[in-house]
Amino acid sequence: MTDVVTSHNPQQSRYEAHIDGELAGFAEYQLTDELVVFTHTEVGDEFGGKGVGSALARFGLNDVRAAGERKVMPLCPFIKGWIGKHPEYTDLVYGTTEGTTETSTTG
């Protein structure tokens, strides 16, 4: 099993994942007073299927939860889909009410 090492890089407004010291992927965000807007997630082709995207989503969302200051707006389709598969993170999404596990989907 490959170890994915995640970190927060606030200078570049993104969460990063490294494998063997090499940047494997990142999840970019923008901050507002109330929101962390996830805008783009990218995983290098050579790192696909190694859990990098999931590690980034989990780490980033846990970081937002731990800070307790903002809600999440997942504009990035990957982050939005990941939250849909992990309803324990739905409470972080802007516009959802406490205790609700439903998210609206379009398409």
C-alpha positions as CSV (number, residue, x, y, z in Angstrom):
1,M,0.0,0.0,0.0
2,T,1.3,3.4,-1.0
3,D,1.5,6.0,1.7
4,V,-0.2,9.3,0.7
5,V,1.1,12.2,2.8
6,T,-1.3,15.1,2.9
7,S,-0.6,18.7,4.0
8,H,-2.1,22.2,3.9
9,N,-0.3,24.8,1.8
10,P,-2.1,28.0,2.7
11,Q,0.4,30.1,0.7
12,Q,-0.9,28.5,-2.5
13,S,-4.5,28.1,-1.2
14,R,-4.5,24.3,-1.6
15,Y,-4.2,21.0,0.1
16,E,-1.5,18.8,-1.3
17,A,-0.8,15.0,-1.4
18,H,2.7,13.6,-1.8
19,I,3.9,10.0,-2.5
20,D,7.5,9.3,-1.9
21,G,8.2,13.0,-1.6
22,E,6.7,13.8,-5.0
23,L,3.6,16.0,-5.5
24,A,0.9,13.5,-6.4
25,G,-2.1,15.8,-6.4
26,F,-3.8,18.9,-4.9
27,A,-7.1,20.4,-4.1
28,E,-7.3,24.1,-4.6
29,Y,-9.7,26.4,-2.7
30,Q,-10.6,30.0,-2.3
31,L,-11.5,31.6,1.0
32,T,-14.3,34.0,1.8
33,D,-15.4,35.2,5.3
34,E,-17.8,32.3,5.6
35,L,-16.7,29.7,3.1
36,V,-13.9,27.4,1.8
37,V,-14.8,27.1,-1.9
38,F,-13.1,24.0,-3.3
39,T,-12.5,25.0,-7.0
40,H,-10.3,22.3,-8.5
41,T,-8.7,18.9,-7.6
42,E,-6.0,17.4,-9.7
43,V,-4.2,14.1,-9.4
44,G,-1.2,13.3,-11.5
45,D,-1.8,10.5,-14.1
46,E,0.9,8.3,-12.6
47,F,-0.8,8.5,-9.2
48,G,-4.3,7.6,-10.3
49,G,-6.1,4.8,-8.4
50,K,-3.8,5.2,-5.4
51,G,-6.3,7.0,-3.2
52,V,-4.8,10.4,-3.6
53,G,-8.1,12.2,-4.4
54,S,-9.9,10.6,-1.5
55,A,-7.0,11.5,0.8
56,L,-7.1,15.1,-0.3
57,A,-10.8,15.3,0.1
58,R,-10.8,13.8,3.6
59,F,-7.8,15.8,4.8
60,G,-9.2,19.1,3.5
61,L,-12.7,18.6,4.8
62,N,-11.3,17.4,8.2
63,D,-9.2,20.6,8.3
64,V,-12.2,22.8,7.6
65,R,-14.2,21.0,10.3
66,A,-11.3,21.3,12.9
67,A,-11.0,25.0,12.3
68,G,-14.8,25.4,12.8
69,E,-14.9,28.8,11.1
70,R,-16.3,28.2,7.7
71,K,-18.7,26.0,5.6
72,V,-17.7,24.3,2.4
73,M,-18.8,25.1,-1.1
74,P,-17.7,22.2,-3.3
75,L,-17.6,23.7,-6.8
76,C,-15.1,21.1,-7.8
77,P,-17.0,18.1,-9.2
78,F,-14.6,15.6,-7.5
79,I,-15.0,17.1,-4.0
80,K,-18.8,17.4,-4.5
81,G,-19.0,13.7,-5.6
82,W,-16.8,12.6,-2.8
83,I,-19.0,14.3,-0.2
84,G,-22.0,12.6,-1.8
85,K,-20.4,9.2,-1.1
86,H,-19.4,10.2,2.4
87,P,-22.5,11.7,4.0
88,E,-20.8,12.2,7.3
89,Y,-19.3,15.4,5.7
90,T,-22.6,16.8,4.5
91,D,-23.0,19.0,7.5
92,L,-20.0,21.0,6.3
93,V,-21.6,21.9,3.0
94,Y,-23.0,25.5,2.8
95,G,-26.8,25.5,2.6
96,T,-27.4,22.2,4.3
97,T,-29.1,22.2,7.7
98,E,-27.8,20.4,10.7
99,G,-28.7,16.8,10.8
100,T,-29.6,16.6,7.1
101,T,-27.8,14.1,4.9
102,E,-29.5,15.0,1.7
103,T,-27.7,17.0,-1.0
104,S,-29.3,18.3,-4.1
105,T,-27.9,16.9,-7.3
106,T,-28.4,18.1,-10.8
107,G,-27.9,16.3,-14.1
